[in-house]
């Protein structure tokens, strides 16, 4: 899995992972985090998700991180907005209103050049990471989210004999293995996700668990 793989997915419009509606688990579970209005929420590997607009509408400042500039441009153009553009090191940052998206390599972000983050929302980032990158991703979350910070994580699990990722299967035990060294983890819900994932059903899986977790960064 290389950056070129994801850039090519966007260029070829192979973006079955994009959801045109707001993620129901976000609407249902975000209030459990108790994040105050005005807080800054990080959305890693955000693509052009409409979830960012929903968070902004709830009164949050939203910071996305995305490799594909095409995805970033589509997010703003679909809202008939021309974003302001600035640069910070290797990143091109596009912003409008309370939403800004850092275009570049997520792993290149650091606390020296990145805004203070109060909370985090991950629907499609961890599941996009191949197993060998998942520990590095978990470490980056722990680096960027300060002590006491909250996160809503949505993971997927399925029979890996039926399909290979991406999205990659992240069973509950794997979530705890990756994140428990730095986070307290509460399982909020585990439900059948196959009925609303037609593009994955077409790939041959017969079971899909969608699990929502509340993460709290420990000191």
Protein Blocks (a to p, Z undefined) as FASTA:
>chain_A
ZZklmmmmmmnopafkbcfbdcfklmmmmmmnopaehiacddehkljafklmmmmmnopa
cddddfblmlmmmmmmmnopacddddehjbccddehjbccdeddfklgcfklgccdfbdc
dfklmmmpcfklmmmmmmmmmmmpcghiacddddddddfklpccddddddfklmmmmmmm
mpccddfbdcdfklmmmklmmnopabdcdddddddddZZ
